[in-house]
Structure formats: C-alpha cells, structure tokens
Amino acid sequence: MKEISLKAKSSSGGSYDVSFRHEGGLLFVSCTCKASIYGNLCKHKTRLLNGDESMLYDRGDAPALREVQKWLSQSSYSNLLAEYDSLKKQIEDAKKKERKLRPRIEKMLTEGIPIGANKS
C-alpha cells in the first residue's frame, strides 16, 4: 500500500486534507470537505486528480501530486472524465439554446402564434 496526503485550498482560504491510497490495484481518494463527507462529488479531489497544482495549499506538494498522476495514468479515469466533461459541455450548449428560444416563445405567446402561411 502507498499513500499520499495533500492539502487542498478551500474557497474560504483554509485547507482540506485529501488522501490518495494506492492499494490492491485500486486508487482510493478521500477529502475532509463537507461535500466529500456527504458522498458528493468534491472539487478538491477532482481538481487534484486532474493535476491542477493551483489547488494545492502547499506548492511544495507538487511532486507528490505528480506521483498521484502517475498512478492515475494506469487507469481508465481520464476516459470517464473526458466523457463527463463532454456531457457537461453538451448540457451547457443546450442551456444556451434554451435561453435563446425562451424569449421567442414568450413573444409568440404575447403577440400571437402565426397560423398557416404566416410562419415566421
């Protein structure tokens, strides 16, 4: 078993402990923030897993984070994350389209819905 513990920046200026444990062919990740404690997706874990060194509370922990990245390079996590990021982008694009269409629908409902040949 190998374990690496890092401190991640919190949005309030403090830090959270993020632990990476490589054991039995699996990588276990935990964080002491409330989101993680309640079983939700935690930005501290995900950003560190993405190699985001700006999330480190102590920049001297960068070599340890790179070691975690080496462990991760042997997994399918990056494929799963790429699929997730692609889906988030599709959702964002769909929301933009929805925001553009909503006023047109509201206008038609206010001014009248063209019927027949007048379909503009």
N, C-alpha and C positions, 0 to 999 in steps of 0.2 A: 504494500500500500504506500502511495505517495500522496502527500497533502500539501497544498499551498494555500495560505491565508493572506488576503489582501484587504486593505481598507479602501472603500469606495466613497467618493464625495456624496454628501446628501445635499438636497436643494437648500437646506437651512444653514449650510456651512459646516456642519459636523461630518461624521463619517459613519458608515455601516461596515460590519465585518462580512466579507464574502469569502467563503471557503470552497476550495476545489479539491475533491478527493478522487484519486485515480486508483480504483481497486477492482480486481477481478474482471478486467476488460470493460469496466464501466466508469464513466465520469459523473460524480455526484456533485451538485452545486447547491450551496445554501447561502442565504443572506439574512441579516438580522433586522432588515426593514419590515415595516408592518405589512406591506403588500406580500412579501415573500412568506412571512409568518402565517398569513391567512391563505396561503396557497395560490396567490395570484401571480401573474407574470410580472417580474421585477426588472426595472430598468438597470439596476446595478449589476445584476447577473448578466442580462442580455448584452449590455454595452461592453462589459469586460470580456464576455465571450466573443464579441465582435472585434476585440483587440483595441478598443477605444481607451488609449492611455490617458486622455484628458479626464476620464472618470476616476483615475487613481488619486487618492488623498495624498499619498506619498509617491512622488515621481520616481523615487529610488526603487519602487517595486516593479518598474517596467521589465527588467529581466525575468522576474517571476511570472509576470503576465505573458511574456513571450513563451515561457515554458508551458503554460496552460494552452497557448495557441498551438504548440507542437502536439500536445495530446489530442487536441480537437481536430487537427488536420487528418487524423486517422479515423475520423467518424463521418457519418452522413449528416451531421448537424448543419453544415453550411448549405447543403441542398435543401433541407427542410426550411431553413431560414430564408433562402432565396425564394422559395415558393410562397412563404408567408409575406415577404416584402412585396412580391409581385401582386399578391391578392390585395394587400393594403393599398397599393397604387391603383389597382382597378376600382376599388371602393372609393378612393379619393376622386378619381376621374368621374365616376358615376355620380357622386355628390355634386361635383361642379356642374355636370349636365342638368341635374335635378334643380339646382339653384337658378340656372338659365331658363328652364322650362316653366317653373312655377309662376313667374310674373306673366308669361304669355297665357297660361291657363287662367290666372286670376283676371287678366284683362278681358279674355273672351267671356268669362262668367259675368263680368261687369257690363261690358259693351254689347254683348250678344255673340252667339255662336253662329258663324256663317253656315247656311244650309244650301245645298245644291251647287250651282255653278260658281258661286262666290266663295271659294275655299282658300282664302289667303290668310 
